[in-house]
Amino acid sequence: MVCCIRQSATGEPPVGRGPTRKQVPSVKEVKQVKEDRERLTDHFVQTLPPLLEKYGVDSDKLTNLLTIPQHFDLERYTSSRQEGNLDQLLKKIQKIVDRSTDNDVLDSCAKTLEILCSEGTAIYTRCDVARSTLIDTLVNKYKEAMDEWRSLIEGEEEPNEEETFQVITSLKKVSIFSACHNLGQWGIWGSIFQDVNDAKEKTHKTLPEEAIKYCISACYYGILWDLKNIEDRLEAGGTADGEINSLNDRLHQFIDLIKEILQHTDVQSFREEAYITLCDLLVTFSSQLAQGTHAALEQLVFDADKSVCSMLNGFIQTYVFIDEDEEELDEHSKIEELHKRRNFLASFCKLIVYNMMPIQVAGDVFKHYVKYYNDYGDIIKATLGKAREINKVNCARTMVSSLTVIFKELQTDGQKVNRAAEEFTSVKELAKRFALSFGLDAVKNREAITALHREGILFAVFQSPDAPEDPSNPPPNLAFLEILSEFTNKLLKQDKRVVLSFLNKRISAGMPSSRGEDWQPLLQYRNSLVHGESDQPIVTSKRAYGRKKKDAADDEEGDENANSDEEYNAGY
């Protein structure tokens, strides 16, 4: 029923039955939708309050029924003289909020009340009074529950289940309504912030875990409402210097607290809420906040520095890229946990996609592309695509960084990498996926691919200054060239020569030739670069590598490309 109401009120077709392209509705269709909306409003204005009363104990039905007023033509309340039914609806909502503890029901109540309180409608004043009365009740219950809790704690008594339940429930309702309604005038932000701070300090006043999660959420929404009020004032042509300074202090206090929770708390639920909040704050208070008419908001801009990037990356490595314990959870719980982890990863990748964190931070995400393809492959693939749009060269270097990190993990206890091992094969598979992501336009990706090869060669031929000088032994990372070979077919013919000359410069001419197995990656990579080149001889079995004569133009191009890393390395 609710689905049909939404389709009638919005003109949206059923899922899977609409046109493939979004079309502008015709005048006739717009008129039909308007008439349907008026008819359904006239009907449910009268029938909805009794339905809410009838299904008052069924949370699922209540959640759906409460969304119906969001599709009403609100002017019908006055034009059809239905103010009495509006009062009935507002009373039912207040009664449901008072009795219910279900998150979905409370969320529907908050959103519906927000729609009913739309400014500029004839029913605004009546609904706003009802909203203020409802929020007064919520805030008073929160204060009463907290006063009782604190008095028990200070008296060294243990709160019972009922008192704990009242604290959690009151904070839950405050948090949910904060998302849709401005609770700033009730002045409870400081009290809620102190509760979060007590939890971080692990004092004897610490609230239950679930309550602290709602405290963090309520503080976050309080800051957003303060920001909205300032933006509204600036758009109206006013000034808000005092409010901006006040919000700046409050914002940085909250950010510092969230960062401490994310770094130091042992409670996973706190860390999860802090992580999501920090990601959202980075989006809201990014540099675009101060653009246009909002230049006065520049001091509120919050950028992700290296420590914040590391903090967020550490979280997803700990809580997202993990192997499930197949025996502990049932199927439904597994799906819920996967959905939660996908949201964590999406929040992180969103910061990269919108250029709020540097692309190279994504390296530790890209390295999991193959291993966790079934769970997160779509998210990582989309992030790869967006990162390439932002900067192809930096994205390519980040791919190499991901591959080198995994390669180093294979070098356990200084041992040589076993190229026949399954782990090494999986790294090659990852490289192959990366190569495929570049598509077929070799010219467009030319600079990125050559940069990728240069980075890979530098890693492969690197020798530690402390390593014993034994020219008969290959560099410890030489096997990486076999992985790098997966990208060779993306090089243009002329770029293969440039990369080959770059390789020859890095492999010393004084190193002895060898036909040993350890040198095979160099043979394979080098042969892949000269394959099909009539002017480049194939490497013979007597010589593993060699310095070739090349023209001055190749030398110059190789040197020029070797020094194009400034943008990537600057500041990171």
C-alpha positions as CSV (number, residue, x, y, z in Angstrom):
1,M,0.0,0.0,0.0
2,V,2.7,2.5,1.0
3,C,4.7,1.6,-2.2
4,C,1.6,2.4,-4.3
5,I,1.1,5.7,-2.4
6,R,4.7,6.7,-3.2
7,Q,4.4,5.8,-6.8
8,S,1.1,7.8,-7.2
9,A,2.4,10.8,-5.3
10,T,5.7,11.0,-7.2
11,G,4.9,9.5,-10.6
12,E,7.8,7.0,-10.2
13,P,7.3,3.7,-12.0
14,P,7.6,0.4,-10.2
15,V,11.1,-1.0,-9.9
16,G,12.3,-2.5,-13.2
17,R,9.3,-1.3,-15.2
18,G,10.3,2.3,-16.0
19,P,12.2,3.6,-19.1
20,T,15.9,3.1,-19.2
21,R,16.4,6.8,-19.6
22,K,15.0,9.3,-17.2
23,Q,12.4,11.4,-19.2
24,V,10.8,14.7,-18.4
25,P,7.2,14.1,-17.6
26,S,4.6,15.5,-20.0
27,V,2.0,18.1,-18.9
28,K,-0.6,15.4,-18.8
29,E,1.5,13.2,-16.6
30,V,2.2,16.1,-14.2
31,K,-1.5,16.9,-14.0
32,Q,-2.3,13.2,-13.3
33,V,0.3,13.0,-10.5
34,K,-1.1,16.1,-8.9
35,E,-4.7,14.8,-9.0
36,D,-3.6,11.4,-7.6
37,R,-1.7,13.1,-4.8
38,E,-4.7,15.2,-3.9
39,R,-7.0,12.2,-3.9
40,L,-4.7,10.0,-1.7
41,T,-4.3,12.9,0.7
42,D,-8.0,13.4,1.0
43,H,-8.4,9.7,1.8
44,F,-5.6,9.1,4.2
45,V,-6.0,12.4,6.1
46,Q,-9.1,10.8,7.6
47,T,-8.1,7.1,7.7
48,L,-4.5,7.3,8.8
49,P,-5.0,8.2,12.5
50,P,-7.3,5.2,13.1
51,L,-4.8,3.0,11.3
52,L,-2.0,4.2,13.5
53,E,-4.1,3.4,16.5
54,K,-5.0,0.0,15.2
55,Y,-1.4,-1.1,14.5
56,G,0.2,0.8,17.4
57,V,2.0,-2.3,18.6
58,D,3.3,-3.6,15.2
59,S,6.6,-1.8,14.6
60,D,6.9,-2.9,10.9
61,K,3.4,-1.6,10.0
62,L,3.9,1.5,12.0
63,T,7.1,2.3,10.2
64,N,5.4,2.1,6.8
65,L,2.2,3.9,7.9
66,L,4.1,6.8,9.3
67,T,5.8,7.5,6.0
68,I,2.4,8.2,4.3
69,P,2.2,11.9,5.3
70,Q,5.5,12.5,3.6
71,H,3.6,12.2,0.3
72,F,0.7,14.4,1.2
73,D,-0.4,17.6,-0.4
74,L,-0.2,19.5,2.8
75,E,-2.4,22.4,1.6
76,R,-5.3,20.0,1.5
77,Y,-5.5,20.1,5.3
78,T,-6.7,23.7,5.1
79,S,-8.4,23.8,1.8
80,S,-10.5,20.7,2.8
81,R,-11.0,21.9,6.4
82,Q,-9.2,18.9,7.9
83,E,-7.4,20.7,10.7
84,G,-9.0,18.3,13.2
85,N,-7.5,15.3,11.5
86,L,-4.2,17.1,11.5
87,D,-4.4,17.5,15.2
88,Q,-5.3,13.8,15.6
89,L,-2.2,12.8,13.5
90,L,0.1,15.0,15.5
91,K,-1.2,13.5,18.8
92,K,-0.7,10.0,17.4
93,I,2.9,10.8,16.5
94,Q,3.6,12.2,19.9
95,K,2.0,9.1,21.5
96,I,4.0,6.8,19.3
97,V,7.3,8.6,20.1
98,D,6.5,8.4,23.8
99,R,5.8,4.7,23.8
100,S,8.1,3.3,21.1
101,T,11.8,2.3,21.3
102,D,12.1,1.0,17.8
103,N,14.7,2.9,15.8
104,D,12.8,2.6,12.5
105,V,9.6,3.8,14.0
106,L,11.2,6.8,15.7
107,D,13.1,7.6,12.5
108,S,9.8,7.6,10.5
109,C,8.2,9.9,13.1
110,A,11.0,12.4,13.0
111,K,11.1,12.5,9.2
112,T,7.3,12.8,8.9
113,L,7.2,15.6,11.5
114,E,9.9,17.4,9.5
115,I,7.8,17.3,6.4
116,L,4.7,18.5,8.3
117,C,6.7,21.4,9.6
118,S,7.7,22.6,6.2
119,E,8.0,26.4,6.3
120,G,5.7,28.3,4.0
121,T,2.7,26.0,4.4
122,A,-0.6,27.0,6.0
123,I,-0.2,24.3,8.7
124,Y,3.3,25.3,9.7
125,T,2.5,27.1,12.9
126,R,0.2,24.4,14.2
127,C,2.8,21.7,13.4
128,D,5.7,23.7,14.8
129,V,3.9,24.1,18.2
130,A,3.3,20.3,18.3
131,R,7.0,19.7,17.4
132,S,8.2,22.0,20.2
133,T,6.0,20.3,22.7
134,L,7.2,16.9,21.6
135,I,10.9,17.9,21.8
136,D,10.3,19.6,25.2
137,T,9.1,16.2,26.4
138,L,12.1,14.3,25.0
139,V,14.6,16.8,26.4
140,N,12.9,16.7,29.9
141,K,13.0,12.9,29.9
142,Y,16.6,12.9,28.9
143,K,17.5,15.4,31.7
144,E,15.5,13.4,34.3
145,A,17.1,10.1,33.3
146,M,20.6,11.7,33.4
147,D,20.0,13.4,36.7
148,E,18.9,10.1,38.3
149,W,21.9,8.2,36.7
150,R,24.4,10.7,37.9
151,S,23.0,10.9,41.4
152,L,23.2,7.1,41.7
153,I,26.8,7.1,40.4
154,E,27.9,9.9,42.7
155,G,26.3,8.0,45.6
156,E,28.4,5.0,44.6
157,E,25.2,3.0,43.7
158,E,24.8,0.8,40.7
159,P,21.9,1.8,38.4
160,N,19.4,-1.0,37.8
161,E,18.1,-2.2,34.4
162,E,15.2,0.2,34.4
163,E,17.3,3.2,35.0
164,T,19.9,2.1,32.4
165,F,17.0,1.6,29.9
166,Q,15.7,5.1,30.5
167,V,19.1,6.7,29.9
168,I,19.6,4.7,26.6
169,T,16.1,5.3,25.4
170,S,16.1,9.0,26.1
171,L,19.4,9.5,24.3
172,K,18.2,7.4,21.4
173,K,15.2,9.6,20.9
174,V,17.3,12.8,21.2
175,S,19.8,11.5,18.7
176,I,17.2,10.4,16.1
177,F,15.3,13.7,16.3
178,S,18.5,15.7,16.2
179,A,19.0,14.3,12.6
180,C,15.8,16.0,11.4
181,H,15.1,18.9,13.9
182,N,17.3,21.6,15.4
183,L,17.6,21.0,19.2
184,G,20.0,23.9,19.6
185,Q,17.7,26.1,21.6
186,W,17.3,23.4,24.3
187,G,21.0,23.7,25.1
188,I,21.9,20.1,25.8
189,W,24.9,19.8,23.5
190,G,27.5,20.6,26.2
191,S,26.0,17.9,28.5
192,I,26.0,15.3,25.8
193,F,29.6,16.2,24.8
194,Q,30.7,15.7,28.4
195,D,29.1,12.3,28.4
196,V,31.3,11.3,25.4
197,N,34.4,12.8,27.1
198,D,33.7,10.8,30.2
199,A,33.5,7.6,28.1
200,K,36.9,8.4,26.5
201,E,38.4,9.0,29.9
202,K,36.8,5.8,31.2
203,T,35.6,7.5,34.4
204,H,33.2,6.0,36.8
205,K,30.5,8.2,35.2
206,T,30.7,6.5,31.9
207,L,27.3,5.7,30.3
208,P,26.4,2.3,28.7
209,E,28.0,1.6,25.4
210,E,24.8,2.1,23.3
211,A,24.1,5.4,25.0
212,I,27.5,6.7,24.1
213,K,26.9,5.9,20.4
214,Y,23.8,8.0,20.5
215,C,25.7,10.8,22.3
216,I,28.3,10.9,19.5
217,S,25.6,11.0,16.9
218,A,23.6,13.8,18.7
219,C,26.8,15.9,19.0
220,Y,27.5,15.5,15.3
221,Y,24.0,16.6,14.3
222,G,24.1,19.6,16.7
223,I,27.2,20.8,14.9
224,L,25.5,20.4,11.5
225,W,22.5,22.5,12.7
226,D,24.8,25.2,14.0
227,L,26.5,25.3,10.5
228,K,23.1,25.4,8.8
229,N,22.0,28.4,10.9
230,I,25.2,30.3,10.0
231,E,24.9,29.5,6.3
232,D,21.3,30.7,6.3
233,R,22.3,34.0,8.0
234,L,25.2,34.5,5.5
235,E,22.9,33.8,2.5
236,A,20.4,36.4,3.9
237,G,23.2,39.0,3.7
238,G,24.0,39.1,7.5
239,T,27.1,38.4,9.5
240,A,27.8,35.7,11.9
241,D,31.4,36.2,13.2
242,G,30.5,35.3,16.8
243,E,28.6,32.2,15.8
244,I,31.4,31.1,13.5
245,N,34.0,31.5,16.3
246,S,31.8,29.6,18.7
247,L,31.2,26.8,16.2
248,N,34.9,26.6,15.4
249,D,35.7,26.0,19.1
250,R,33.0,23.4,19.4
251,L,33.9,21.7,16.1
252,H,37.6,21.3,17.0
253,Q,36.8,20.1,20.5
254,F,34.6,17.4,19.0
255,I,37.1,16.4,16.3
256,D,39.9,16.1,18.9
257,L,37.6,13.9,21.0
258,I,36.5,11.7,18.1
259,K,40.2,11.2,17.0
260,E,41.1,10.2,20.6
261,I,38.3,7.7,20.7
262,L,39.2,6.3,17.3
263,Q,42.9,5.9,18.3
264,H,42.8,4.8,21.9
265,T,39.4,3.3,23.0
266,D,39.1,-0.5,23.3
267,V,35.3,-0.6,22.6
268,Q,34.6,-1.5,19.0
269,S,31.2,0.2,18.9
270,F,32.7,3.5,20.0
271,R,35.4,3.3,17.3
272,E,32.8,2.4,14.6
273,E,30.7,5.4,15.5
274,A,33.7,7.7,15.8
275,Y,35.0,6.5,12.4
276,I,31.7,7.2,10.6
277,T,31.4,10.6,12.3
278,L,35.0,11.6,11.4
279,C,34.4,10.6,7.7
280,D,31.2,12.7,7.6
281,L,32.9,15.7,9.2
282,L,35.6,15.6,6.6
283,V,33.0,15.7,3.9
284,T,30.9,18.5,5.5
285,F,33.8,20.7,6.5
286,S,35.9,20.2,3.4
287,S,37.5,23.1,1.5
288,Q,34.4,23.5,-0.7
289,L,32.6,24.9,2.4
290,A,34.3,28.3,2.0
291,Q,33.5,28.7,-1.7
292,G,31.2,31.3,-3.2
293,T,29.3,33.4,-0.7
294,H,30.5,31.5,2.3
295,A,34.1,32.7,2.3
296,A,33.7,33.7,6.0
297,L,33.5,29.9,6.8
298,E,37.1,29.4,5.8
299,Q,38.2,28.9,9.4
300,L,35.9,26.0,9.8
301,V,37.5,24.0,7.0
302,F,38.8,20.6,8.3
303,D,41.3,18.9,6.0
304,A,42.6,15.3,6.4
305,D,46.3,15.5,7.3
306,K,48.6,12.5,7.2
307,S,47.7,11.4,10.8
308,V,44.0,11.4,10.0
309,C,44.5,9.5,6.8
310,S,46.6,6.9,8.7
311,M,44.0,6.7,11.4
312,L,41.1,6.0,9.0
313,N,43.2,3.6,7.0
314,G,44.1,1.7,10.1
315,F,40.4,1.3,11.0
316,I,39.4,-0.2,7.7
317,Q,42.4,-2.6,7.7
318,T,41.3,-3.8,11.2
319,Y,37.5,-3.9,10.8
320,V,36.8,-4.2,7.0
321,F,39.4,-6.4,5.4
322,I,38.9,-9.4,7.7
323,D,38.0,-13.0,7.2
324,E,34.6,-14.0,8.6
325,D,34.3,-16.7,11.2
326,E,31.9,-19.0,9.4
327,E,30.6,-20.8,12.5
328,E,29.8,-17.9,14.9
329,L,27.2,-16.0,12.9
330,D,24.0,-17.1,11.2
331,E,23.2,-16.1,7.6
332,H,21.2,-13.0,8.4
333,S,23.9,-11.7,10.8
334,K,26.6,-12.3,8.2
335,I,24.7,-10.2,5.7
336,E,24.2,-7.4,8.2
337,E,27.9,-7.5,9.2
338,L,28.9,-7.4,5.5
339,H,26.6,-4.5,4.9
340,K,28.1,-2.6,7.8
341,R,31.7,-3.2,6.6
342,R,30.7,-2.1,3.1
343,N,29.4,1.1,4.5
344,F,32.7,1.6,6.4
345,L,34.7,1.1,3.1
346,A,32.4,3.3,1.1
347,S,32.8,6.1,3.6
348,F,36.6,5.9,3.3
349,C,36.6,5.6,-0.5
350,K,34.2,8.6,-0.8
351,L,36.9,10.8,0.7
352,I,39.3,9.7,-2.1
353,V,36.7,10.0,-4.8
354,Y,35.9,13.6,-3.8
355,N,39.6,14.4,-3.5
356,M,39.4,15.0,0.2
357,M,42.3,12.6,0.8
358,P,45.3,12.0,-1.6
359,I,45.0,9.1,-4.1
360,Q,48.0,7.3,-2.7
361,V,46.1,6.7,0.6
362,A,44.0,4.3,-1.5
363,G,47.0,2.0,-2.0
364,D,46.1,-0.2,1.0
365,V,42.5,-0.5,-0.3
366,F,43.6,-1.4,-3.9
367,K,45.8,-4.3,-2.7
368,H,42.7,-6.1,-1.5
369,Y,40.9,-5.9,-4.9
370,V,41.4,-9.6,-5.8
371,K,41.2,-11.2,-2.3
372,Y,38.0,-9.5,-1.3
373,Y,36.5,-9.1,-4.8
374,N,33.2,-10.8,-3.9
375,D,32.6,-8.6,-0.9
376,Y,34.0,-5.2,-2.0
377,G,35.0,-5.6,-5.7
378,D,32.4,-3.1,-6.9
379,I,33.4,-0.4,-4.4
380,I,37.1,-0.8,-5.1
381,K,36.6,-0.9,-8.9
382,A,34.6,2.3,-8.8
383,T,37.2,4.0,-6.6
384,L,39.9,2.9,-9.1
385,G,38.0,4.5,-11.9
386,K,37.4,7.8,-10.1
387,A,41.0,7.9,-8.9
388,R,42.1,7.5,-12.5
389,E,39.8,10.4,-13.6
390,I,41.4,12.6,-10.9
391,N,45.0,11.9,-11.8
392,K,46.0,9.0,-14.0
393,V,49.7,9.1,-13.1
394,N,49.2,9.2,-9.4
395,C,46.6,6.4,-9.7
396,A,49.2,4.3,-11.6
397,R,51.8,4.9,-9.0
398,T,49.4,4.0,-6.3
399,M,48.7,0.7,-8.0
400,V,52.5,0.0,-7.9
401,S,52.6,0.9,-4.3
402,S,49.8,-1.6,-3.6
403,L,51.7,-4.4,-5.4
404,T,55.0,-3.6,-3.7
405,V,53.3,-3.7,-0.2
406,I,52.0,-7.2,-0.9
407,F,55.3,-8.3,-2.5
408,K,57.1,-7.2,0.7
409,E,54.7,-9.3,2.8
410,L,55.8,-12.3,0.8
411,Q,59.4,-11.7,1.8
412,T,59.2,-13.3,5.2
413,D,62.3,-13.2,7.3
414,G,64.4,-12.0,4.5
415,Q,63.7,-15.1,2.4
416,K,63.5,-15.0,-1.4
417,V,60.0,-14.9,-2.9
418,N,58.8,-18.2,-4.1
419,R,57.5,-17.4,-7.6
420,A,55.7,-20.8,-7.8
421,A,53.7,-20.1,-4.6
422,E,49.9,-19.4,-4.8
423,E,50.4,-16.1,-3.0
424,F,52.8,-14.9,-5.7
425,T,50.3,-15.9,-8.4
426,S,47.6,-13.9,-6.6
427,V,49.8,-10.8,-6.8
428,K,50.2,-11.4,-10.5
429,E,46.4,-11.7,-10.8
430,L,46.0,-8.4,-9.0
431,A,48.4,-6.8,-11.4
432,K,46.4,-8.2,-14.3
433,R,43.2,-6.7,-12.9
434,F,45.0,-3.4,-12.6
435,A,46.2,-3.6,-16.2
436,L,42.7,-4.4,-17.5
437,S,41.3,-1.3,-15.7
438,F,43.3,1.0,-18.0
439,G,41.1,-0.1,-20.9
440,L,42.2,-0.1,-24.6
441,D,43.3,3.5,-25.2
442,A,47.0,3.2,-24.8
443,V,47.6,6.8,-26.0
444,K,45.4,8.3,-23.3
445,N,47.1,6.2,-20.6
446,R,50.6,6.6,-22.0
447,E,52.1,8.8,-19.3
448,A,50.5,6.8,-16.5
449,I,51.7,3.4,-17.8
450,T,55.3,4.6,-18.3
451,A,55.3,6.1,-14.8
452,L,54.0,2.8,-13.4
453,H,56.9,0.9,-15.1
454,R,59.5,3.3,-13.8
455,E,58.2,3.0,-10.2
456,G,58.2,-0.8,-10.5
457,I,61.7,-0.9,-11.9
458,L,63.1,1.3,-9.2
459,F,61.6,-1.0,-6.6
460,A,62.8,-4.2,-8.3
461,V,66.4,-3.1,-8.6
462,F,66.7,-1.4,-5.2
463,Q,69.6,-2.6,-3.1
464,S,69.9,-1.8,0.6
465,P,73.2,0.2,1.3
466,D,73.8,-2.3,4.2
467,A,73.5,-5.4,2.0
468,P,76.7,-7.3,1.3
469,E,78.2,-6.6,-2.1
470,D,77.9,-9.8,-4.1
471,P,77.5,-9.0,-7.8
472,S,76.5,-12.6,-8.5
473,N,73.3,-12.2,-6.5
474,P,70.3,-10.4,-8.0
475,P,68.6,-7.5,-6.1
476,P,66.2,-8.9,-3.5
477,N,63.1,-7.5,-5.2
478,L,64.0,-8.6,-8.7
479,A,61.1,-11.0,-8.8
480,F,58.8,-8.0,-8.9
481,L,59.7,-7.6,-12.6
482,E,57.6,-10.7,-13.3
483,I,54.6,-8.9,-11.8
484,L,55.4,-5.8,-13.7
485,S,55.4,-7.8,-16.9
486,E,51.6,-7.8,-16.7
487,F,51.5,-4.1,-17.7
488,T,53.9,-4.4,-20.6
489,N,51.2,-4.9,-23.2
490,K,49.8,-1.5,-22.2
491,L,53.0,0.3,-23.4
492,L,53.2,1.9,-26.8
493,K,56.0,0.6,-29.0
494,Q,58.2,3.7,-28.6
495,D,57.6,3.7,-24.9
496,K,58.9,0.2,-24.6
497,R,62.3,1.5,-25.8
498,V,62.2,4.3,-23.2
499,V,61.3,1.8,-20.4
500,L,64.0,-0.6,-21.6
501,S,66.7,2.2,-21.5
502,F,65.5,3.2,-18.0
503,L,65.9,-0.5,-16.9
504,N,69.4,-0.7,-18.4
505,K,70.5,2.4,-16.5
506,R,69.3,0.8,-13.2
507,I,70.9,-2.6,-13.8
508,S,74.6,-2.0,-13.5
509,A,76.7,-3.0,-16.5
510,G,79.3,-4.4,-14.2
511,M,77.0,-7.0,-12.7
512,P,77.9,-10.5,-14.0
513,S,75.5,-12.3,-16.3
514,S,73.8,-15.4,-14.9
515,R,71.5,-18.0,-16.2
516,G,70.3,-18.9,-12.7
517,E,66.6,-19.1,-11.8
518,D,66.8,-15.9,-9.7
519,W,67.6,-13.8,-12.8
520,Q,64.6,-15.2,-14.8
521,P,62.2,-12.3,-13.9
522,L,64.7,-9.8,-15.5
523,L,64.9,-12.0,-18.6
524,Q,61.1,-12.3,-18.8
525,Y,60.5,-8.6,-18.3
526,R,63.2,-7.5,-20.7
527,N,62.0,-9.9,-23.4
528,S,58.5,-8.6,-23.0
529,L,59.8,-5.1,-23.6
530,V,61.8,-6.0,-26.8
531,H,59.2,-8.5,-28.1
532,G,58.3,-7.7,-31.7
533,E,61.0,-5.0,-32.0
534,S,63.1,-5.7,-35.1
535,D,65.8,-3.3,-34.0
536,Q,66.0,-4.9,-30.5
537,P,67.7,-8.3,-30.3
538,I,66.1,-10.9,-28.1
539,V,68.1,-11.7,-25.0
540,T,70.3,-14.8,-25.4
541,S,70.8,-17.5,-22.9
542,K,74.4,-16.3,-22.4
543,R,73.5,-12.9,-21.1
544,A,70.8,-12.0,-18.6
545,Y,70.8,-8.3,-19.4
546,G,72.8,-5.7,-21.2
547,R,73.4,-2.1,-21.9
548,K,72.4,-1.2,-25.4
549,K,73.4,1.6,-27.6
550,K,70.6,4.0,-27.9
551,D,70.2,7.4,-29.5
552,A,70.4,10.6,-27.6
553,A,66.7,11.2,-27.9
554,D,65.9,8.0,-26.0
555,D,68.4,9.0,-23.3
556,E,66.9,12.4,-23.0
557,E,63.3,11.1,-22.8
558,G,64.2,8.5,-20.2
559,D,65.9,11.1,-18.0
560,E,63.0,13.5,-18.4
561,N,60.4,10.9,-17.5
562,A,62.4,9.7,-14.5
563,N,62.0,13.1,-12.8
564,S,58.2,13.5,-13.2
565,D,57.3,12.3,-9.6
566,E,57.2,15.7,-8.0
567,E,53.4,16.0,-7.8
568,Y,53.0,12.5,-6.3
569,N,55.7,12.9,-3.7
570,A,54.9,16.5,-2.7
571,G,53.7,16.5,0.9
572,Y,53.3,12.7,1.1
